[in-house]
Amino acid sequence: MHIPDGFLDLSISTIMFLLVIPFWIFSIKGVRSVLSDKQVPLMATLTAMFFAAQMMNYPIIGGTTAHLLGGPILAITLGPYAGLISMTIILFIQALFFGDGGLITFGANVWNMGVIGVFIPYLVFIIFMKIMRNKKGMLIGAFLGAFLGDVLAAIFAGLELGLSTINFPYNVQIAVMAMGVHHSVIGIGEGIATVMILSILLSKRSDLLQLQKMAPRWLPSIDLRGSK
């Protein structure tokens, strides 16, 4: 999922940076104003956990590799503001110190895994929670949100690669198909992992799952502690 430097045209990389900047601004302001003392250790723990998870690549169809993103559980437990900040920290450290993803393509990677991979799962999760209003709906929404977030993040990466005609040898159709199909497999694993972590938090530390002030104003929010 990480796009290294040299794979995207400079124009595509620039556009992706410009798209991400407003999300960074809103997220930084939001986190500073609403992040509670209880949620800071959880944010640090999940950031470290998914930093490690992203460093482990899994072989899937056709010899391609993929990895868990972590965006869905970050969004559901911390809200999309903190989820984006956590993902940005993860991707920056990986690019700067481990060469996993590029610095020029940093904006594209943050858009794919930090914006699409965080906000889409959150929206899907909230929709199911609003409709079903029970634990079953919560878990279904968490699984489907994680799956869709992974697949859509991969599709965006395929679009960016396919549109980079100068440096990337394959067209949009091939790149999108390859990324989407391959990451649909890891999306199932992402959904299972998201449901497992959420279930553990619900049973052990449900007090951490309060999203009332963690969502942007234009997104709905919900308190998970009363779910059954």
Buried (B, 14 or more C-beta within 10 A) or exposed (E): BBBBBEBBBEEBBBBBBEBBEEBBEBBBEBBEEBBEEEBEEBBEEBBEBBBEBBEEBEEBEEEBEBBBBBBBBBBBBBBBBBBBBBBBBBBBEBBEEEEBBBBBBBBBBBBBBBBBBBBBBBBBBBBBBEEBBEBEBBBBBBBBBBBBBBBBBBBBBBBBBBBBEEEBEBEBEBBBBBBBBBBBBBBBBBBBBBBEBBBEBBEEEBEBBBBEEBBBEEBBBBEBEEBE
